[in-house]
Amino acid sequence: MPDTLRLALLGCGAIARYHLDGIKEQVPRIQVSATIDLDQAKAEQFAAETGARAFTSLEEALAWGGFDAVDIMLPHDLHERCALQVFAAGKHVLLEKPMAPTLEGCARILAAAKEAGTVFMVAENAQYWPEIVKAREVIQSGALGEIITARAAFVCEFDDYWYQEKKPWRYQQARNGGGIAIDGGSHWIRPLRMWLGEIDEVVAVTARPLAEMEGESLVRALFRFQSGAVAGFDAMMVATPLGPEPWWRVTGTKGELVLDGAFGGGVRLYDREHRQGRALMEPQGYAKSFGPELADFARAVLDGKPLDAGPEQALGELRTALAIYRSASARQWEKVWG
C-alpha cells in the first residue's frame, strides 16, 4: 500500500488554515497536491505554501485527478453536492461538520460513501481535542465516581475571523442550516456525548442577540441522556465583552473536572485531596485537535485502520441541534433519535 496520502483541499478559507497547520505539524504522510477555491488568490496562496496545483473548481481538479482524497471545507449547503461528486470519482472524503444541514442530505451522502467503497470521515475535531480526550480518560478511570451532571458553555464574543467574506455565509440561515447550535455548537455537544453517552431528549430556548445572524446566536438548553444524567448546554455569540467562564464542567460523586474557556485550554480536577484544583495536563487547546484528526484519516486510508469515530457518529450533533430548534418552536421536550 502507498505510504503517502495525496490530499486536495476544497475550500481555502479560515478552517483550511487549521487543517493545513495540523498536517504540517503532525501528519508527514499527507501531501497536499491540490488546492481548490473559487477565489483564485486563496487557492494559489495555499498552493504556493504546499507545492500543490491550484484550481478554481472541483470539476477541474477531478478531471486532473492527481490526488487520492478530498478535504471538503465549504459552506454547509454545498456539502452534499460536492461529497457526491467526489465519491462518484472514487476518491476518499474528509468532510467538515455538519455532514449536511438535513438528515435527508446525510442519508444520501452515507449511501454514496457506501457505494463508492472509499473512506468517509466527518471532521468533528472535538473528538481529538487534547483536553477533551484527557477528560474522557479521567472519567473512564473512575476518578470522578458516578457522573451526576455536566455543563457545556459555548460562549464567546463575536470574532470576525470566521466571517471574513463580504456576505458571510454563516450569517445566512439557508446556507448554515440554522445558527450557532448546528455550527460551532457541535464542538461542545460531541464532548458531552463522549463523556456521558447518547442524548435522549432536549428542551431549549433560542434567541437572536447578534442582529447580523439570521439563525440563533443564543441557546439555553437541557439535555437528558439515555443514562438518565442531565447536562446544561449554553451557546451564545454576542458583540459584547465577556468575563471568563469554563467551557465545560463534569461533576461526579467524587469530584469535578473543569475545562477552561478560551482556545488556550487546560483541565483541572477538584476532589477532596485537591480542593483548590489540580492541573492534569499542559494546556494545548483547540488548534491541537486538527493534527490528530488528519492523522486518523490518513491511517484509515493508508493502513485500513478503523476511524476513532465513524461518520454516523456525527449524526448525533446534527440531531441534537435539530431537536433544539424543534423544542424552541414547540416549547417542549423533543426526542433526539425519535
N, C-alpha and C positions, 0 to 999 in steps of 0.2 A: 504494500500500500504506500502511496506517496506520503512524505513527511512534511509537506508544506501545503497549507490551505490557501488557495488564491481567492481573495475576497474582493467583491465590489461593494463600495459604499454608495448606497442610493439615498441621496439627501445629504447635503453637506452643510447643515445648519448647526445649531448650538449643541445638540446631543451628539452629533458626529465627532465633535472635539473630544468629548469624554470617551467615546468608543476608541478613537484613534490613540489617545494617550494611554488607555488601558492596554491596547495592543503593543504599543512601543515599550511599555514598562514591563509587561509580564507574559506576552504571547509571541515569542520569536517564530513560532511555527506558522503564523499568519503573515502572508504577503498581500498587501493591498495592491491589486493590479488594475483596478478601475475605480474612478470616482465619477458620480453621475449627479447632476443638478441642473435644473432649468436655468439657474444663474451661472453662466459660463465662468465668470470670475471665481465663484466659490469652488466649482469643480476643478478649475485649474490650480487654485491655491492648494487644495488638498493633494492634487496630482503632483505638484512640484515638491511637496513635502515627502511624498511616499515613493516617487518614481513611477506612479501609476499612469494610465492613459485616461484622459478626461473626455466625458461625453455630456451632452445636454438632454439626452432622452434614454429611457430604459430600452426602447426598441433598438436604437443604435448600438448600445452596449451588448445586448443579447445577440445581435447579428454578428458582432465581432467575436464574442464568446470566450474571451481569454480569462475566465475565472470559473471557480467551482461553486461558489456560493454568493448570495447577495444579502447584505445587511440593510434592511429596509427601515429608514428613519424619516418618515414622511408624515404629513397630517393624517389624522385618523381616518378621514373619509377616503383616502387613497390606498389604505392598507389592503383591502380585499382585491381590488383590480390588479395591483402590482404583484401581490403574492401569487395570484393565479397565473399571471404571465410568467413569473419566474419558475413556478412548479411545472408549467407546460413545457418550459425549455429544459427541464430535467436538472435544475440546479437546487442546491440546498438553500434553506431560508432561515435567517435570523430576523425576526420581526419585532419592532418596538411595540410596547404595550400601548393601548389595549389591542388585542388581536384584531378586533373590528368594533365599531360602535354598537352593533346589534348582535344578538345571539344567532340570528339567521345568517349574517355575514360570517360569523365564526364557524358555523356548521359547514358552510361552503368552502372555507379555507381548509378546515380539517379534512374534508373529503378530498380536496385537491392534493393535499400533502400525502394522504394515504395512497392515492392513485399514482402519484409521482414516485413514491418509494424512497424519497430523499429525506435527509434530516430536517426537521422543523422544530424551531425553538422560539418561544416568545421571550423577548428581552425584558424581564422584570428583574432589574438589578438589585432590588432589595433582598432577593434570595441569596445574594453573595456579599451583601454589605457586611464588613467585618464585625461591626458591633452587634448586628442582628444575629449573625452566626454564633458569636460568643454568648449572647443571651440565650440562644437555643441550647447550647451546651450546658450552661449553668442550670437552666430549667430542667433539662433531661437528667442532670446529675442528682436532682432532688434537693439541691441546696435551698430552694425556696419553700420546700414542703409542697403541700397541696395548693394549687393555684386558686385564689379566691376571685380576683378580678384584675383588669388591666385597663390602661388608657393610652390611646394614641392621639397625639396632637400635631396635626399638620397645620401649623400656624406660622405665617411669615408675612413680612412686609412685601408689598408688590415690588418686583425686581424686573426691569425691562430686558434682562439678559435673555429670557425665554420668549420675548415678544418683540423681536428685532425687525420684523417685516413692516412695510408701510401700512398694511392692513393685516395685523396678526391673526392667523387662523385660530389660535387658541381663544380669541375673543368670540368667535362665531360658533354658536351652538350647533348649527348644521354640520360644521366641519369637525368639531371637537367631540360631538355626541352628547354634550352636556356642559358641565363646568369643572370645578376642581375635584369633585369626587371621582369622576371617571378618568381624570388625567393624573395629576400628581398624587391624589389621594390613594391610588393603588399601592404606592410605595409604603404607605402606613398600614394599609389593610393586609398586605401579604405577610408582614411580620406577625401580626396578631394571629393569622391562620397557621403560621409556622409554630407558634408557641402554644396556642390554645386549642387548635384543631379547627374543624369546619364551622362556619357561621350558619346558624339555622334561620334566624329571623332578625329583622331590623325595624326600628322605629326612629323617625328622623324629622327634622325641620330644616328648611333651606332658606337662604335669602341672598340678595344681590347688593352688598355694600360697595363693591367695586363697579362703578357705573359703566365702565368701558366693556365689561364682560357680559355677554348675553346670557350665559349659563350662570349657575350659582357660584358665588365666591364665599359663602358661609354655609357650613353644615354643622348641626349638633345632632348626634345620633347615639343610640344604644344598640349594641349587637348582643344577641343571645346565642351562645354557641351550642352545638349538639351535646356537649358535655354538661350543659346547664350553667356554665360560667357566663358572666355578663361583663362586657367591656364598653367603655366610652370611646367614641370617635369624634374628634373635633377637627374641622378643617376651615381655615379662614385665610383669605388673602385680601389685605386692605392697604391702601396708600397711607398708612399711619405708622409712626414709630411704635415699636412694641417692646415690652420688657422680656427678660429671659424666661423661658419655660421649657421643661423637659419635653422631649418629643415622645417618649414612651415611659410608662410605669407598669411594672408587672408585680403584683402583690400576692404573696403566698402566706401559708401559716407559719413559716419560719423566718421570713424576711421579704425584702423588696428590692427589685432591680430598677435602676433609673438610668435611662439612656439620654444623654444630654442633647439639648437642642443645638441648632446651627449645624453647619456642614462639617465642623471640626470633629465631632464625635466624642466618644467616651462612654464607658459603662461603669457604674458604681453599685456595689452591693451593700445594703443596710440590713444588719442582723444583730443578734444580741451581743456578739463579740465586736461588732463594728458599727456602733450606733451613729457615728459621725460619717460613716460611709467609707468603703474601701475600693479604690480603683482596681479594676480587674484586667485592664489592658492599656497599652499606649493608644491614645486616640488616633484613629485612621480616617474615618469619615466616609461620606457618600462617594467621593471620587474614586476611592479604592475598591469599589464594588465592580467596576467595569472590566478590569483585567481578569479576575476570576470568572466573570460571566463569559467573556470571549474565549477564555481558555477551555471552559466547559463545552462550548460549541465546537471548538477545534478538536477536542478529544472525541466528541460524538461522531464527527465527520471522518477524522483520520484514523481513529482507533476502534470505532464501533462501540464506544463506552456509552452506557445509558446517561441521559441528562440528569442533572440534580433535580430538576423539576420539568416534567413533560409539558407540552403546550396546553393540554387540557387543564392544567393547574391554574392557568391564567383566567379561565372562565370564572373562577371564584371572585376575583376582584371586580370583574365586569358585572356579574350577577349581583354582587353586593351594592355596587353603585346604582344599578337599575332598581334594586329594591329600595334604596334611599329615595330615589325620585318618586317611586310609586307611593311610598309611605308619606312623603311630604305632601303629595297631592291628596291622598285619601285620609290622612291624619289617623293612621292606624298601623299596627304591626304588619309587616309584609314578609312572607317567606322568601328566602334567597334561592332555594332549589326547587320550589314548588312549581 
